[in-house]
Amino acid sequence: MSVSLKDVADAAGVSIATASRVLNNSRKVTPDTAQRVRAVAKSLGYVLNPLGKALRQGDSDVVGVIVPVISNPFYSALVQCLELEVEKCGYKCLIADSLGELDIEEDRMRTLSSRRVRGIFVVPAYFDLSANIVKEISAQIPVIQVDRRVSDEYAAPFVGIDNEDGIAKLLAHLKGQGVKTATYVGADNRTSAGRERRSALEQLAPKYGIQLTAHVLNRFLFSFGFEAVSTILSRGELPDALIGADDLIATGLLAGLAEHNLMVPRDVVVTGFDGTLLSEVSVPRLTCIKQPLEQIAEAAVAALESQRLRPGQHNWSTTVKGTLQIGGSTARSS
């Protein structure tokens, strides 16, 4: 297992920033401290991270992270992974919450840019409306879109999950469980994630012999999933499956079904997307696509460095595959 900068800092009894300064030959450290850190690094076999060294050529040791609604378990987990990955390079994260509102997002991005942060990781609040601010700030400092992207493919690079692949894996699993009809309970078109998951479902469901009986669209909210159950039941026959666009919606569906005395998976199966802690603690445990957040964070930090080396090249993306996490919410007895 490789030795990290944090390991060196802990063993030497200094902060990560101090260890970073020593190993990058900064003069802002006392000779005694520098000698101690170098001795520890040598004894542990630490090898300087070339990515971290390159990042240190920027204007700041701070990287901004902007997410919509950090109380969403997915985004709090994503922030944690990004922070850990950035710290490996001896940097710190400054976290900001846009609350999913365009005006707040614009303010946060301009504020971070004015403070000359090394770069910004942003989960855009909107597919269309956020395009201008992302493009504006990416012309000033490196910006990486994470999890969601804006409509302008030249605005900034993107790192995130392959939503179509994830939906295909869910549909293949549902087909194996004998599902013939399904209702999609998802986010509307205001975000790329909502658009891509819905589009993939509409295109792929017929290939797996699954008929989409209806759509119920709103936002990525637990309350929306809960209330959607009443809407679906008012339409008549319950489908074989309810496909939630994310874990928040899916756990809302579980709660709403319980409120109507319907049992999962006996009466209907339920799936989610993201693989957050919610999917682990829900009853029954939620079948979903688990996003590889550590891999996404690693790719995002690498993308930030790539922007430093090749500024202006914004029209590229990195996508990763999610894994199918099977829980009791789809475990129908044969």
N, C-alpha and C positions, 0 to 999 in steps of 0.2 A: 504494500500500500504506500503511495507516495506521501511525502511529508509536505504539509501545507504551510503557508506563511503564518497562519494562526497557530500551528503547532510550535513554530519557532518563537513566536511572540509569547505564548503561554510559558514555554520552558525558560525563556529569558526574563520573564516577569515584566514585560513591557507591552504597550498597545500594539495592535497590528500596524497602525500608521507609523509608529516609531521603528518597528522592525523593517518596514518597507523602506523608510528613509535611509536606514543603515545599509541595507543590502543594495540600494541604488546610489550609494556613495554621496548622500546628502550631507552637508556640513552642519545641519541644524540639530545635531545630536552630540552629547558630550563624548569625549574619547573613551571613558570607562564604559559607558553604555554601548557604544559602537563595538568595542572589543568583546564585550560579553555576548552581544547578539551574534556577531560573526563566529565566535567560538561555538555557540549553541548550534548555529546553522550548519557548521562543519561537522559537528559530532552527530547530528541527526541525519546528515546526508541530504540537506535541502538543496534543491536545484531551482534557481530563479525562474519564475514563470515568464516566458517571453511575452505573453499576452499582457500580463500585469505591467511589465516594463514598458511596453508600448503605450499602454493606457496612461502611464504616468507622465507622458509627454504632453498631455492635455493641459487645459487651463485650471483645472480644479481637481480635488480628490473626491468630489461628490457627483453621484449620478442620480438624476431625478427619476421617480417612478410615479406614474399617474394612472389610477384605476377608477372605474365607476363603482361606487358603493363597496367600500372595503369590508363592510360587514358580511358581504356574500362570502361564504366559506371558500369558494373557489379562488376568489381574488386575494383573500388573506393568505391562502396557501401559496399562491403564485408569487406574491410579494416576498414571502419568507424565502422561497427558493431563489429569487432574483437577488435578494440581499446577501444570502450566503455565497452565491457565485461571485458577486461583485467584491465581497470581502476577501475572497481568495486572491484578488489582485491588489489588496491593500487599500481599497476604496470604501466609501460609505454611501448609503442610499438616503435620499430625502424623499419621503413618501407623501403623496398628495392624493386626495379623494375628489374626483370631479362630481360625485353624486349623480353621475349620468346626465348632467346638464351642460349644454353647449357653452353658455356664458362663463360658467365656473371653469370648465375645461380650458377655454381660451385664456382666462386669467392665470390659471396655474402654469400653463405652458409658457406664457410670456414672462411670468415672474421667474421661473426657473432659468429661462434663457438669459434674462437680464443679470442673473447672479452667476453667469458663466459656468454653469455646471458642465461636467465632461460630456454629458449626453443625456438623453431622455428616453426611457421606456414608457410607452403610452398604450393603454387599451382604449381606443377611440370610443367615445360615447355614441357616435352616429356614423353610419355608413356614408351618407351623402353630406350632411351638414358639417361634419368634423374635417372634411377634406381640406378646406382652405387653411385652417390653423395648423394642421399637420404639415402641409406643404410650406407654409410661411416659416415655421420654426426650423424645419429640416434644412432650409436654405442658410440658416445661421449656425446651427450646431447639429451634431449627429442625433437623429431620431430613429428609434426602432419601434415599429408597431408590433405588439404582442397580443396573441389570442384573437384580436379583431383587426380588420383593415378598413381603410376608407375607399371610396369609389375611384379616386384618382390613383391609378397604378404607378404613377411617377412621384407620388407624394413622399414616400419613405419606404424602406425595406420592411418586410413582414416576416415574423416568426410565429408559427402556431400549428395547431393540429390539422390534420387532413380530415375535415368533417365528412366528406363523402365516404371515405374509407370507414370511418366510425359508424355511420348509418348503415352501410352495407353489412358490417359485422353484426349489428343489432338485428337487422332483418333476417340474416341467415340463421341466427339463433332462434328468432321468433318462428320462422318457418319450421324449424326442427321441433318446436313445441306445439305444432299444429295450428298456429294462428292463421286465420283466413281473413279477418277484418280488423282494422285498426283505426283509431282516431289520433291525430297528432295534436298535442297540446303544447304549443310553442310560442316563441317570441315572433313579433311581427318583423317587417322589413327594415326597421330603423338601424339594425346592426348587421354586420357581415355574417356573424355566427348564426343569427336567426334566419337570414336569407339562405345561407349555404345548407344548413341542416334541413330546412323545409324543401328546398329545391332537390336535394339528394333523395329525400324520402319520396317525393312525387315521381321522380325519374326511376328509382330503383324498386319501389314496392311491387309494381306489376311483374318484374322479373323474378320475384320470390313468391309469386302467387298470392300476394296480400293486397286486399282491396282497402283503399283509404276511404272510409265512409264519411269523414268530415274533418274540418280543421277548426281549432279554437285558438285564436292568436291574441297575444297581449305582450307582456314583458316577463323578464326572468324573475318571477316573484313567487314565494311560497303561497301567498294569499290568492294569486291568480290560479294556481293549480287547485287549491282547495275549492274555490268558487266555480271552476270549470266543470267539476263533477255534476253540479246541479244543472248547468247548461246542457251537458251531454245527455243526462237522464231525461231532461225535458223534451229531447228530440225523439225519444222512443227507445228502440232496442239498444242495449249495451254491446259495444264491439268486443271482440276477443282480447284486444290489447289497447292500452293507452300508452302512447309514446311521448314522454316528457322531453322537452328540448334541453333541460338541464336537471341537475339533482334537486334544486330548490322547487321547481315546478313538480317534479316527480314525487317528492315527499309531501307536497301539498295535495297531490292526487291521492296518495295513500291515506292521508288524514280525511280528505273529503269522502272517500269511499267508505271508510270506517264510520263516518257520521251518518251515512245512509245504510248502515248495516250490511255492506257488501264486503265479501272476503277476498283478499288477494293471496294466492293466485287462483283460488277456486272459481270465483265469479268472473274475474278479469285479471289479466297480467299487466304489469306496469314496468316500464323501463325509464332510465334517466340518462344523463350524459355529464361527464366530468370526473366521477370517481372521488368526490370529496368525502370528508368525514361523515357527512349526512348519509351517504350511501352505506356506510359501515354500521351506523347505529340505528338506522330505520328498521321498523318491524312491519313486514319481513325485510330482510336485508335486500337492498336494491340492486337489480341487474342494470348495468350501465357500461358506458365506455369510459375507461380511466385514462385521463390525460397524463403523459409522462412529464410532469412539471420540472423535474430536475434537468431532463434533457432539453426542454424548451428554454429554461433559464440559461443553460450552458450555451446553447445556440444563439440566444439573444445577446449575450455578452460578446461572443465571437463576432456577431454581426455589427455590434457597436464599434469594435476595433477595425473591422473591414471598412466601415464608413470613414474612419480617420485616415486610413491608408488610401482609400479611393473615394474621396468626397465627390458628391454630385451623381453617383451611380445609385439611383433609388429604385429602379423598376425591377427588383428581384425579390424572391421570397424563399424561405426555408420551411418546409412542412414536415411534421413528424407523425408517426402512426400511434394511435391509441390502442389499448388492449381491452378485450371483452372481460368484464368482471361479472360473473354469474352469481346471482343471489336468489333468495327464496321468492322474490316477487314474480319470477317467471317459472318456478319449479312445479309445473303441473305433473301430477302422477299419470303414468301411462296406463 
